[in-house]
């Protein structure tokens, strides 16, 4: 059994994204998020989504939960990553970051 947190890939998105693009930044954030071990033990899964606005220091300036997680453990995992993230994007950039916490049976 494998567990992972992943982004919801849009079917129309290009496979080749320019480095430093909003899409590339979202992908990097999604890849940095680990599946919480306690959620795996309990078999918990959830889809979540946030809106983030980059500030002048290239950190989170504004954060809005667009689709709340079913379990707090997933929100805590996302927040621990996003509040320490240094964006490679200009101030004022707005990102939508979808995350799917799911357990994959193999």
PDB file as gemmi writes it, atoms N, CA and C in Angstrom:
CRYST1    1.000    1.000    1.000  90.00  90.00  90.00 P 1                      
ATOM      1  N   UNK A   1       0.842  -1.173   0.000  1.00  0.00           N  
ATOM      2  CA  UNK A   1       0.000   0.000   0.000  1.00  0.00           C  
ATOM      3  C   UNK A   1       0.888   1.237   0.000  1.00  0.00           C  
ATOM      4  N   UNK A   2       0.614   2.152  -0.866  1.00  0.00           N  
ATOM      5  CA  UNK A   2       1.327   3.423  -0.918  1.00  0.00           C  
ATOM      6  C   UNK A   2       0.373   4.543  -0.563  1.00  0.00           C  
ATOM      7  N   UNK A   3       0.919   5.608  -0.006  1.00  0.00           N  
ATOM      8  CA  UNK A   3       0.110   6.785   0.289  1.00  0.00           C  
ATOM      9  C   UNK A   3       0.818   7.991  -0.289  1.00  0.00           C  
ATOM     10  N   UNK A   4       0.034   8.958  -0.692  1.00  0.00           N  
ATOM     11  CA  UNK A   4       0.649  10.153  -1.241  1.00  0.00           C  
ATOM     12  C   UNK A   4      -0.326  11.304  -1.235  1.00  0.00           C  
ATOM     13  N   UNK A   5       0.253  12.488  -1.268  1.00  0.00           N  
ATOM     14  CA  UNK A   5      -0.530  13.705  -1.459  1.00  0.00           C  
ATOM     15  C   UNK A   5      -0.190  14.173  -2.857  1.00  0.00           C  
ATOM     16  N   UNK A   6      -1.209  14.462  -3.629  1.00  0.00           N  
ATOM     17  CA  UNK A   6      -0.945  14.872  -5.007  1.00  0.00           C  
ATOM     18  C   UNK A   6      -1.873  15.999  -5.400  1.00  0.00           C  
ATOM     19  N   UNK A   7      -1.513  16.630  -6.486  1.00  0.00           N  
ATOM     20  CA  UNK A   7      -2.351  17.689  -7.024  1.00  0.00           C  
ATOM     21  C   UNK A   7      -3.333  17.116  -8.014  1.00  0.00           C  
ATOM     22  N   UNK A   8      -4.405  17.825  -8.210  1.00  0.00           N  
ATOM     23  CA  UNK A   8      -5.389  17.448  -9.224  1.00  0.00           C  
ATOM     24  C   UNK A   8      -4.937  18.066 -10.531  1.00  0.00           C  
ATOM     25  N   UNK A   9      -4.422  17.270 -11.436  1.00  0.00           N  
ATOM     26  CA  UNK A   9      -3.884  17.765 -12.714  1.00  0.00           C  
ATOM     27  C   UNK A   9      -5.026  18.045 -13.679  1.00  0.00           C  
ATOM     28  N   UNK A  10      -5.063  19.248 -14.175  1.00  0.00           N  
ATOM     29  CA  UNK A  10      -6.062  19.645 -15.156  1.00  0.00           C  
ATOM     30  C   UNK A  10      -5.728  18.991 -16.492  1.00  0.00           C  
ATOM     31  N   UNK A  11      -6.715  18.416 -17.168  1.00  0.00           N  
ATOM     32  CA  UNK A  11      -6.491  17.727 -18.440  1.00  0.00           C  
ATOM     33  C   UNK A  11      -5.975  18.663 -19.516  1.00  0.00           C  
ATOM     34  N   UNK A  12      -6.289  19.953 -19.410  1.00  0.00           N  
ATOM     35  CA  UNK A  12      -5.859  20.909 -20.424  1.00  0.00           C  
ATOM     36  C   UNK A  12      -4.495  21.520 -20.129  1.00  0.00           C  
ATOM     37  N   UNK A  13      -3.908  21.194 -18.978  1.00  0.00           N  
ATOM     38  CA  UNK A  13      -2.618  21.792 -18.653  1.00  0.00           C  
ATOM     39  C   UNK A  13      -1.511  21.151 -19.477  1.00  0.00           C  
ATOM     40  N   UNK A  14      -0.568  21.959 -19.826  1.00  0.00           N  
ATOM     41  CA  UNK A  14       0.552  21.493 -20.643  1.00  0.00           C  
ATOM     42  C   UNK A  14       1.509  20.671 -19.795  1.00  0.00           C  
ATOM     43  N   UNK A  15       2.089  19.643 -20.382  1.00  0.00           N  
ATOM     44  CA  UNK A  15       3.070  18.830 -19.675  1.00  0.00           C  
ATOM     45  C   UNK A  15       4.353  19.618 -19.442  1.00  0.00           C  
ATOM     46  N   UNK A  16       4.682  20.516 -20.344  1.00  0.00           N  
ATOM     47  CA  UNK A  16       5.895  21.307 -20.206  1.00  0.00           C  
ATOM     48  C   UNK A  16       5.525  22.667 -19.628  1.00  0.00           C  
ATOM     49  N   UNK A  17       5.926  22.913 -18.381  1.00  0.00           N  
ATOM     50  CA  UNK A  17       5.648  24.183 -17.736  1.00  0.00           C  
ATOM     51  C   UNK A  17       6.950  24.956 -17.601  1.00  0.00           C  
ATOM     52  N   UNK A  18       6.877  26.242 -17.823  1.00  0.00           N  
ATOM     53  CA  UNK A  18       8.051  27.083 -17.704  1.00  0.00           C  
ATOM     54  C   UNK A  18       8.472  27.163 -16.240  1.00  0.00           C  
ATOM     55  N   UNK A  19       9.777  27.035 -15.977  1.00  0.00           N  
ATOM     56  CA  UNK A  19      10.317  27.144 -14.623  1.00  0.00           C  
ATOM     57  C   UNK A  19       9.952  28.508 -14.054  1.00  0.00           C  
ATOM     58  N   UNK A  20       9.473  28.547 -12.831  1.00  0.00           N  
ATOM     59  CA  UNK A  20       9.084  29.795 -12.218  1.00  0.00           C  
ATOM     60  C   UNK A  20       7.663  30.214 -12.546  1.00  0.00           C  
ATOM     61  N   UNK A  21       6.939  29.397 -13.291  1.00  0.00           N  
ATOM     62  CA  UNK A  21       5.548  29.700 -13.605  1.00  0.00           C  
ATOM     63  C   UNK A  21       4.674  29.328 -12.409  1.00  0.00           C  
ATOM     64  N   UNK A  22       3.489  29.915 -12.306  1.00  0.00           N  
ATOM     65  CA  UNK A  22       2.583  29.529 -11.223  1.00  0.00           C  
ATOM     66  C   UNK A  22       2.296  28.027 -11.206  1.00  0.00           C  
ATOM     67  N   UNK A  23       2.137  27.421 -12.374  1.00  0.00           N  
ATOM     68  CA  UNK A  23       1.850  25.984 -12.440  1.00  0.00           C  
ATOM     69  C   UNK A  23       3.003  25.160 -11.880  1.00  0.00           C  
ATOM     70  N   UNK A  24       4.223  25.563 -12.205  1.00  0.00           N  
ATOM     71  CA  UNK A  24       5.411  24.858 -11.702  1.00  0.00           C  
ATOM     72  C   UNK A  24       5.524  25.021 -10.189  1.00  0.00           C  
ATOM     73  N   UNK A  25       5.218  26.201  -9.686  1.00  0.00           N  
ATOM     74  CA  UNK A  25       5.285  26.448  -8.243  1.00  0.00           C  
ATOM     75  C   UNK A  25       4.259  25.588  -7.505  1.00  0.00           C  
ATOM     76  N   UNK A  26       3.052  25.499  -8.048  1.00  0.00           N  
ATOM     77  CA  UNK A  26       2.015  24.651  -7.445  1.00  0.00           C  
ATOM     78  C   UNK A  26       2.481  23.197  -7.424  1.00  0.00           C  
ATOM     79  N   UNK A  27       3.061  22.731  -8.513  1.00  0.00           N  
ATOM     80  CA  UNK A  27       3.544  21.350  -8.587  1.00  0.00           C  
ATOM     81  C   UNK A  27       4.625  21.090  -7.530  1.00  0.00           C  
ATOM     82  N   UNK A  28       5.535  22.049  -7.349  1.00  0.00           N  
ATOM     83  CA  UNK A  28       6.597  21.897  -6.349  1.00  0.00           C  
ATOM     84  C   UNK A  28       6.016  21.818  -4.940  1.00  0.00           C  
ATOM     85  N   UNK A  29       5.032  22.654  -4.662  1.00  0.00           N  
ATOM     86  CA  UNK A  29       4.385  22.633  -3.345  1.00  0.00           C  
ATOM     87  C   UNK A  29       3.691  21.291  -3.134  1.00  0.00           C  
ATOM     88  N   UNK A  30       2.944  20.843  -4.130  1.00  0.00           N  
ATOM     89  CA  UNK A  30       2.244  19.560  -4.031  1.00  0.00           C  
ATOM     90  C   UNK A  30       3.227  18.418  -3.772  1.00  0.00           C  
ATOM     91  N   UNK A  31       4.364  18.448  -4.424  1.00  0.00           N  
ATOM     92  CA  UNK A  31       5.361  17.392  -4.252  1.00  0.00           C  
ATOM     93  C   UNK A  31       6.051  17.445  -2.896  1.00  0.00           C  
ATOM     94  N   UNK A  32       6.047  18.592  -2.252  1.00  0.00           N  
ATOM     95  CA  UNK A  32       6.702  18.771  -0.948  1.00  0.00           C  
ATOM     96  C   UNK A  32       5.835  18.260   0.207  1.00  0.00           C  
ATOM     97  N   UNK A  33       4.548  18.149  -0.021  1.00  0.00           N  
ATOM     98  CA  UNK A  33       3.617  17.749   1.036  1.00  0.00           C  
ATOM     99  C   UNK A  33       3.646  16.235   1.214  1.00  0.00           C  
ATOM    100  N   UNK A  34       3.874  15.815   2.448  1.00  0.00           N  
ATOM    101  CA  UNK A  34       3.922  14.386   2.767  1.00  0.00           C  
ATOM    102  C   UNK A  34       2.590  13.928   3.347  1.00  0.00           C  
ATOM    103  N   UNK A  35       2.283  12.674   3.103  1.00  0.00           N  
ATOM    104  CA  UNK A  35       1.069  12.091   3.673  1.00  0.00           C  
ATOM    105  C   UNK A  35       1.295  11.899   5.165  1.00  0.00           C  
ATOM    106  N   UNK A  36       0.434  12.430   6.023  1.00  0.00           N  
ATOM    107  CA  UNK A  36       0.636  12.304   7.468  1.00  0.00           C  
ATOM    108  C   UNK A  36       0.536  10.835   7.916  1.00  0.00           C  
ATOM    109  N   UNK A  37       1.548  10.323   8.618  1.00  0.00           N  
ATOM    110  CA  UNK A  37       1.536   8.915   9.045  1.00  0.00           C  
ATOM    111  C   UNK A  37       0.299   8.543   9.864  1.00  0.00           C  
ATOM    112  N   UNK A  38      -0.156   9.456  10.732  1.00  0.00           N  
ATOM    113  CA  UNK A  38      -1.325   9.151  11.565  1.00  0.00           C  
ATOM    114  C   UNK A  38      -2.588   9.013  10.718  1.00  0.00           C  
ATOM    115  N   UNK A  39      -2.665   9.750   9.611  1.00  0.00           N  
ATOM    116  CA  UNK A  39      -3.811   9.628   8.698  1.00  0.00           C  
ATOM    117  C   UNK A  39      -3.758   8.300   7.955  1.00  0.00           C  
ATOM    118  N   UNK A  40      -2.563   7.872   7.599  1.00  0.00           N  
ATOM    119  CA  UNK A  40      -2.398   6.586   6.926  1.00  0.00           C  
ATOM    120  C   UNK A  40      -2.831   5.440   7.842  1.00  0.00           C  
ATOM    121  N   UNK A  41      -2.396   5.502   9.095  1.00  0.00           N  
ATOM    122  CA  UNK A  41      -2.763   4.460  10.070  1.00  0.00           C  
ATOM    123  C   UNK A  41      -4.276   4.333  10.217  1.00  0.00           C  
ATOM    124  N   UNK A  42      -4.976   5.457  10.114  1.00  0.00           N  
ATOM    125  CA  UNK A  42      -6.429   5.462  10.286  1.00  0.00           C  
ATOM    126  C   UNK A  42      -7.183   5.317   8.960  1.00  0.00           C  
ATOM    127  N   UNK A  43      -6.458   5.277   7.858  1.00  0.00           N  
ATOM    128  CA  UNK A  43      -7.093   5.137   6.547  1.00  0.00           C  
ATOM    129  C   UNK A  43      -7.853   6.368   6.094  1.00  0.00           C  
ATOM    130  N   UNK A  44      -7.408   7.549   6.517  1.00  0.00           N  
ATOM    131  CA  UNK A  44      -8.102   8.797   6.183  1.00  0.00           C  
ATOM    132  C   UNK A  44      -7.672   9.324   4.818  1.00  0.00           C  
ATOM    133  N   UNK A  45      -8.622   9.888   4.081  1.00  0.00           N  
ATOM    134  CA  UNK A  45      -8.358  10.506   2.784  1.00  0.00           C  
ATOM    135  C   UNK A  45      -9.180  11.785   2.666  1.00  0.00           C  
ATOM    136  N   UNK A  46      -8.715  12.703   1.818  1.00  0.00           N  
ATOM    137  CA  UNK A  46      -9.458  13.942   1.616  1.00  0.00           C  
ATOM    138  C   UNK A  46      -8.915  14.705   0.412  1.00  0.00           C  
ATOM    139  N   UNK A  47      -9.792  15.476  -0.219  1.00  0.00           N  
ATOM    140  CA  UNK A  47      -9.398  16.437  -1.245  1.00  0.00           C  
ATOM    141  C   UNK A  47      -9.558  17.824  -0.638  1.00  0.00           C  
ATOM    142  N   UNK A  48      -8.561  18.680  -0.849  1.00  0.00           N  
ATOM    143  CA  UNK A  48      -8.558  20.019  -0.279  1.00  0.00           C  
ATOM    144  C   UNK A  48      -8.063  21.007  -1.335  1.00  0.00           C  
ATOM    145  N   UNK A  49      -8.368  22.293  -1.127  1.00  0.00           N  
ATOM    146  CA  UNK A  49      -7.849  23.306  -2.053  1.00  0.00           C  
ATOM    147  C   UNK A  49      -7.744  24.648  -1.340  1.00  0.00           C  
ATOM    148  N   UNK A  50      -6.649  25.357  -1.617  1.00  0.00           N  
ATOM    149  CA  UNK A  50      -6.399  26.665  -1.031  1.00  0.00           C  
ATOM    150  C   UNK A  50      -6.069  27.681  -2.107  1.00  0.00           C  
ATOM    151  N   UNK A  51      -6.307  28.949  -1.777  1.00  0.00           N  
ATOM    152  CA  UNK A  51      -5.885  30.072  -2.599  1.00  0.00           C  
ATOM    153  C   UNK A  51      -4.805  30.792  -1.795  1.00  0.00           C  
ATOM    154  N   UNK A  52      -3.679  31.073  -2.452  1.00  0.00           N  
ATOM    155  CA  UNK A  52      -2.563  31.749  -1.803  1.00  0.00           C  
ATOM    156  C   UNK A  52      -2.181  32.967  -2.633  1.00  0.00           C  
ATOM    157  N   UNK A  53      -1.965  34.092  -1.957  1.00  0.00           N  
ATOM    158  CA  UNK A  53      -1.454  35.295  -2.624  1.00  0.00           C  
ATOM    159  C   UNK A  53      -0.053  35.560  -2.079  1.00  0.00           C  
ATOM    160  N   UNK A  54       0.896  35.717  -2.990  1.00  0.00           N  
ATOM    161  CA  UNK A  54       2.299  35.928  -2.634  1.00  0.00           C  
ATOM    162  C   UNK A  54       2.511  37.383  -2.215  1.00  0.00           C  
ATOM    163  N   UNK A  55       3.260  37.587  -1.109  1.00  0.00           N  
ATOM    164  CA  UNK A  55       3.536  38.949  -0.650  1.00  0.00           C  
ATOM    165  C   UNK A  55       4.899  39.445  -1.137  1.00  0.00           C  
ATOM    166  N   UNK A  56       5.300  40.646  -0.683  1.00  0.00           N  
ATOM    167  CA  UNK A  56       6.555  41.270  -1.115  1.00  0.00           C  
ATOM    168  C   UNK A  56       7.795  40.479  -0.705  1.00  0.00           C  
ATOM    169  N   UNK A  57       7.675  39.677   0.346  1.00  0.00           N  
ATOM    170  CA  UNK A  57       8.810  38.862   0.810  1.00  0.00           C  
ATOM    171  C   UNK A  57       8.817  37.478   0.167  1.00  0.00           C  
ATOM    172  N   UNK A  58       7.931  37.299  -0.837  1.00  0.00           N  
ATOM    173  CA  UNK A  58       7.779  36.025  -1.550  1.00  0.00           C  
ATOM    174  C   UNK A  58       7.335  34.889  -0.628  1.00  0.00           C  
ATOM    175  N   UNK A  59       6.509  35.260   0.343  1.00  0.00           N  
ATOM    176  CA  UNK A  59       5.913  34.283   1.249  1.00  0.00           C  
ATOM    177  C   UNK A  59       4.396  34.447   1.176  1.00  0.00           C  
ATOM    178  N   UNK A  60       3.669  33.667   1.970  1.00  0.00           N  
ATOM    179  CA  UNK A  60       2.209  33.754   1.981  1.00  0.00           C  
ATOM    180  C   UNK A  60       1.787  35.123   2.503  1.00  0.00           C  
ATOM    181  N   UNK A  61       1.045  35.849   1.681  1.00  0.00           N  
ATOM    182  CA  UNK A  61       0.486  37.128   2.098  1.00  0.00           C  
ATOM    183  C   UNK A  61      -0.963  36.959   2.522  1.00  0.00           C  
ATOM    184  N   UNK A  62      -1.702  36.208   1.725  1.00  0.00           N  
ATOM    185  CA  UNK A  62      -3.097  35.884   2.030  1.00  0.00           C  
ATOM    186  C   UNK A  62      -3.300  34.399   1.778  1.00  0.00           C  
ATOM    187  N   UNK A  63      -4.163  33.803   2.590  1.00  0.00           N  
ATOM    188  CA  UNK A  63      -4.469  32.383   2.446  1.00  0.00           C  
ATOM    189  C   UNK A  63      -5.965  32.194   2.651  1.00  0.00           C  
ATOM    190  N   UNK A  64      -6.593  31.491   1.724  1.00  0.00           N  
ATOM    191  CA  UNK A  64      -8.028  31.220   1.831  1.00  0.00           C  
ATOM    192  C   UNK A  64      -8.260  29.745   1.534  1.00  0.00           C  
ATOM    193  N   UNK A  65      -9.057  29.116   2.376  1.00  0.00           N  
ATOM    194  CA  UNK A  65      -9.399  27.712   2.177  1.00  0.00           C  
ATOM    195  C   UNK A  65     -10.600  27.648   1.237  1.00  0.00           C  
ATOM    196  N   UNK A  66     -10.387  27.138   0.023  1.00  0.00           N  
ATOM    197  CA  UNK A  66     -11.454  27.047  -0.975  1.00  0.00           C  
ATOM    198  C   UNK A  66     -12.271  25.763  -0.840  1.00  0.00           C  
ATOM    199  N   UNK A  67     -11.607  24.689  -0.461  1.00  0.00           N  
ATOM    200  CA  UNK A  67     -12.272  23.401  -0.252  1.00  0.00           C  
ATOM    201  C   UNK A  67     -11.653  22.779   1.004  1.00  0.00           C  
ATOM    202  N   UNK A  68     -12.331  22.893   2.140  1.00  0.00           N  
ATOM    203  CA  UNK A  68     -11.761  22.388   3.390  1.00  0.00           C  
ATOM    204  C   UNK A  68     -11.501  20.881   3.348  1.00  0.00           C  
ATOM    205  N   UNK A  69     -10.450  20.491   4.038  1.00  0.00           N  
ATOM    206  CA  UNK A  69     -10.145  19.068   4.195  1.00  0.00           C  
ATOM    207  C   UNK A  69     -11.169  18.440   5.135  1.00  0.00           C  
ATOM    208  N   UNK A  70     -11.409  17.157   4.947  1.00  0.00           N  
ATOM    209  CA  UNK A  70     -12.338  16.445   5.831  1.00  0.00           C  
ATOM    210  C   UNK A  70     -11.753  16.266   7.230  1.00  0.00           C  
ATOM    211  N   UNK A  71     -10.413  16.252   7.320  1.00  0.00           N  
ATOM    212  CA  UNK A  71      -9.750  16.007   8.601  1.00  0.00           C  
ATOM    213  C   UNK A  71      -8.678  17.065   8.838  1.00  0.00           C  
ATOM    214  N   UNK A  72      -8.609  17.554  10.076  1.00  0.00           N  
ATOM    215  CA  UNK A  72      -7.667  18.621  10.441  1.00  0.00           C  
ATOM    216  C   UNK A  72      -6.213  18.246  10.179  1.00  0.00           C  
ATOM    217  N   UNK A  73      -5.870  16.980  10.305  1.00  0.00           N  
ATOM    218  CA  UNK A  73      -4.483  16.549  10.120  1.00  0.00           C  
ATOM    219  C   UNK A  73      -3.964  16.939   8.737  1.00  0.00           C  
ATOM    220  N   UNK A  74      -4.822  16.916   7.734  1.00  0.00           N  
ATOM    221  CA  UNK A  74      -4.404  17.292   6.388  1.00  0.00           C  
ATOM    222  C   UNK A  74      -4.195  18.804   6.276  1.00  0.00           C  
ATOM    223  N   UNK A  75      -5.072  19.577   6.912  1.00  0.00           N  
ATOM    224  CA  UNK A  75      -4.895  21.031   6.909  1.00  0.00           C  
ATOM    225  C   UNK A  75      -3.601  21.410   7.610  1.00  0.00           C  
ATOM    226  N   UNK A  76      -3.327  20.778   8.743  1.00  0.00           N  
ATOM    227  CA  UNK A  76      -2.100  21.065   9.485  1.00  0.00           C  
ATOM    228  C   UNK A  76      -0.865  20.742   8.652  1.00  0.00           C  
ATOM    229  N   UNK A  77      -0.920  19.651   7.909  1.00  0.00           N  
ATOM    230  CA  UNK A  77       0.203  19.263   7.051  1.00  0.00           C  
ATOM    231  C   UNK A  77       0.432  20.307   5.970  1.00  0.00           C  
ATOM    232  N   UNK A  78      -0.635  20.742   5.320  1.00  0.00           N  
ATOM    233  CA  UNK A  78      -0.516  21.765   4.278  1.00  0.00           C  
ATOM    234  C   UNK A  78       0.027  23.069   4.858  1.00  0.00           C  
ATOM    235  N   UNK A  79      -0.537  23.514   5.972  1.00  0.00           N  
ATOM    236  CA  UNK A  79      -0.137  24.789   6.567  1.00  0.00           C  
ATOM    237  C   UNK A  79       1.326  24.787   6.996  1.00  0.00           C  
ATOM    238  N   UNK A  80       1.818  23.655   7.497  1.00  0.00           N  
ATOM    239  CA  UNK A  80       3.222  23.589   7.915  1.00  0.00           C  
ATOM    240  C   UNK A  80       4.164  23.766   6.728  1.00  0.00           C  
ATOM    241  N   UNK A  81       3.742  23.348   5.552  1.00  0.00           N  
ATOM    242  CA  UNK A  81       4.555  23.529   4.342  1.00  0.00           C  
ATOM    243  C   UNK A  81       4.391  24.944   3.792  1.00  0.00           C  
ATOM    244  N   UNK A  82       3.170  25.398   3.645  1.00  0.00           N  
ATOM    245  CA  UNK A  82       2.920  26.660   2.941  1.00  0.00           C  
ATOM    246  C   UNK A  82       3.433  27.876   3.714  1.00  0.00           C  
ATOM    247  N   UNK A  83       3.381  27.839   5.051  1.00  0.00           N  
ATOM    248  CA  UNK A  83       3.842  28.996   5.822  1.00  0.00           C  
ATOM    249  C   UNK A  83       5.359  29.100   5.904  1.00  0.00           C  
ATOM    250  N   UNK A  84       6.078  28.095   5.462  1.00  0.00           N  
ATOM    251  CA  UNK A  84       7.540  28.172   5.414  1.00  0.00           C  
ATOM    252  C   UNK A  84       8.045  28.255   3.972  1.00  0.00           C  
ATOM    253  N   UNK A  85       7.132  28.280   3.017  1.00  0.00           N  
ATOM    254  CA  UNK A  85       7.488  28.253   1.594  1.00  0.00           C  
ATOM    255  C   UNK A  85       7.997  29.606   1.116  1.00  0.00           C  
ATOM    256  N   UNK A  86       9.088  29.594   0.360  1.00  0.00           N  
ATOM    257  CA  UNK A  86       9.619  30.798  -0.295  1.00  0.00           C  
ATOM    258  C   UNK A  86       9.290  30.670  -1.777  1.00  0.00           C  
ATOM    259  N   UNK A  87       8.367  31.495  -2.258  1.00  0.00           N  
ATOM    260  CA  UNK A  87       7.885  31.412  -3.632  1.00  0.00           C  
ATOM    261  C   UNK A  87       8.902  31.968  -4.622  1.00  0.00           C  
ATOM    262  N   UNK A  88       8.955  31.374  -5.786  1.00  0.00           N  
ATOM    263  CA  UNK A  88       9.786  31.852  -6.886  1.00  0.00           C  
ATOM    264  C   UNK A  88       8.887  32.591  -7.887  1.00  0.00           C  
ATOM    265  N   UNK A  89       8.042  33.466  -7.328  1.00  0.00           N  
ATOM    266  CA  UNK A  89       7.049  34.197  -8.119  1.00  0.00           C  
ATOM    267  C   UNK A  89       6.991  35.643  -7.639  1.00  0.00           C  
ATOM    268  N   UNK A  90       6.541  36.557  -8.486  1.00  0.00           N  
ATOM    269  CA  UNK A  90       6.447  37.957  -8.067  1.00  0.00           C  
ATOM    270  C   UNK A  90       5.327  38.200  -7.054  1.00  0.00           C  
ATOM    271  N   UNK A  91       5.491  39.261  -6.288  1.00  0.00           N  
ATOM    272  CA  UNK A  91       4.479  39.690  -5.327  1.00  0.00           C  
ATOM    273  C   UNK A  91       3.147  39.901  -6.037  1.00  0.00           C  
ATOM    274  N   UNK A  92       2.077  39.502  -5.377  1.00  0.00           N  
ATOM    275  CA  UNK A  92       0.741  39.678  -5.940  1.00  0.00           C  
ATOM    276  C   UNK A  92       0.235  38.483  -6.723  1.00  0.00           C  
ATOM    277  N   UNK A  93       1.117  37.518  -7.004  1.00  0.00           N  
ATOM    278  CA  UNK A  93       0.690  36.320  -7.731  1.00  0.00           C  
ATOM    279  C   UNK A  93      -0.307  35.543  -6.880  1.00  0.00           C  
ATOM    280  N   UNK A  94      -1.383  35.091  -7.497  1.00  0.00           N  
ATOM    281  CA  UNK A  94      -2.403  34.298  -6.806  1.00  0.00           C  
ATOM    282  C   UNK A  94      -2.370  32.880  -7.357  1.00  0.00           C  
ATOM    283  N   UNK A  95      -2.303  31.914  -6.450  1.00  0.00           N  
ATOM    284  CA  UNK A  95      -2.263  30.496  -6.818  1.00  0.00           C  
ATOM    285  C   UNK A  95      -3.454  29.763  -6.230  1.00  0.00           C  
ATOM    286  N   UNK A  96      -3.981  28.809  -6.965  1.00  0.00           N  
ATOM    287  CA  UNK A  96      -4.936  27.844  -6.423  1.00  0.00           C  
ATOM    288  C   UNK A  96      -4.173  26.541  -6.295  1.00  0.00           C  
ATOM    289  N   UNK A  97      -4.175  25.979  -5.085  1.00  0.00           N  
ATOM    290  CA  UNK A  97      -3.388  24.779  -4.818  1.00  0.00           C  
ATOM    291  C   UNK A  97      -4.313  23.645  -4.387  1.00  0.00           C  
ATOM    292  N   UNK A  98      -4.656  22.751  -5.315  1.00  0.00           N  
ATOM    293  CA  UNK A  98      -5.460  21.578  -4.961  1.00  0.00           C  
ATOM    294  C   UNK A  98      -4.546  20.449  -4.477  1.00  0.00           C  
ATOM    295  N   UNK A  99      -4.980  19.755  -3.439  1.00  0.00           N  
ATOM    296  CA  UNK A  99      -4.225  18.619  -2.905  1.00  0.00           C  
ATOM    297  C   UNK A  99      -5.195  17.460  -2.691  1.00  0.00           C  
ATOM    298  N   UNK A 100      -4.801  16.278  -3.139  1.00  0.00           N  
ATOM    299  CA  UNK A 100      -5.567  15.052  -2.881  1.00  0.00           C  
ATOM    300  C   UNK A 100      -4.737  14.154  -1.983  1.00  0.00           C  
ATOM    301  N   UNK A 101      -5.216  13.948  -0.778  1.00  0.00           N  
ATOM    302  CA  UNK A 101      -4.583  13.005   0.131  1.00  0.00           C  
ATOM    303  C   UNK A 101      -5.316  11.685  -0.063  1.00  0.00           C  
ATOM    304  N   UNK A 102      -4.663  10.725  -0.709  1.00  0.00           N  
ATOM    305  CA  UNK A 102      -5.328   9.452  -0.950  1.00  0.00           C  
ATOM    306  C   UNK A 102      -4.364   8.291  -0.777  1.00  0.00           C  
ATOM    307  N   UNK A 103      -4.925   7.172  -0.387  1.00  0.00           N  
ATOM    308  CA  UNK A 103      -4.168   5.941  -0.193  1.00  0.00           C  
ATOM    309  C   UNK A 103      -4.355   5.097  -1.439  1.00  0.00           C  
ATOM    310  N   UNK A 104      -3.251   4.671  -2.002  1.00  0.00           N  
ATOM    311  CA  UNK A 104      -3.299   3.870  -3.224  1.00  0.00           C  
ATOM    312  C   UNK A 104      -2.970   2.420  -2.882  1.00  0.00           C  
ATOM    313  N   UNK A 105      -3.872   1.524  -3.203  1.00  0.00           N  
ATOM    314  CA  UNK A 105      -3.644   0.095  -2.985  1.00  0.00           C  
ATOM    315  C   UNK A 105      -2.795  -0.449  -4.116  1.00  0.00           C  
ATOM    316  N   UNK A 106      -1.791  -1.240  -3.796  1.00  0.00           N  
ATOM    317  CA  UNK A 106      -0.940  -1.852  -4.833  1.00  0.00           C  
ATOM    318  C   UNK A 106      -0.853  -3.330  -4.611  1.00  0.00           C  
TER     319      UNK A 106                                                      
END                                                                             
